[in-house]
Structure formats: structure tokens, C-alpha cells
Amino acid sequence: MDHTYPEAVTPQQRRRLRIIVSKYVIIELVLYRKAFDGMLLRCVDTEESKRILHESHS
């Protein structure tokens, strides 16, 4: 894992970024967020979320 940060980033900002990043994983070029129970939730953009909502409420 590459831990390269911009020069202006403070140690506190690095720590916070590592915490945020640890909640996400990329599998086969798809971004997922890790839920509290360990389930992977696929991240979707605004357009896809609208399509999903429309399909589920039709």
C-alpha cells in the first residue's frame, strides 16, 4: 500500500484520511463502503441512485 501524501498534510490529517479510507474497498474497479456488520455496500452516483429508486418504487 502506498502511503504518499502531499507535503502540506499534517500528521493529524494523515491519520484522519487513513480512518476514512479504511471504510472503503475497491473490488474489480467497483467502490464499496464497509457497513458496521461487514456487508459491502456498493457506492453509486446520483444518476444510478435515481434509477434504482425509480425501479424499486415502480
Contacts in CASP RR format, 6 or more apart in sequence:
PFRMAT RR
TARGET T0000
AUTHOR 0000-0000-0000
METHOD contacts of the structure
MODEL  1
MDHTYPEAVTPQQRRRLRIIVSKYVIIELVLYRKAFDGMLLRCVDTEESK
RILHESHS
5 13 0 8 1.000
5 14 0 8 1.000
5 17 0 8 1.000
9 17 0 8 1.000
23 33 0 8 1.000
23 34 0 8 1.000
24 31 0 8 1.000
24 32 0 8 1.000
24 33 0 8 1.000
24 34 0 8 1.000
24 43 0 8 1.000
25 31 0 8 1.000
25 32 0 8 1.000
25 34 0 8 1.000
25 40 0 8 1.000
26 32 0 8 1.000
27 40 0 8 1.000
30 42 0 8 1.000
31 42 0 8 1.000
31 43 0 8 1.000
32 40 0 8 1.000
32 41 0 8 1.000
32 42 0 8 1.000
32 43 0 8 1.000
33 40 0 8 1.000
33 41 0 8 1.000
33 43 0 8 1.000
34 40 0 8 1.000
34 41 0 8 1.000
35 41 0 8 1.000
44 52 0 8 1.000
END
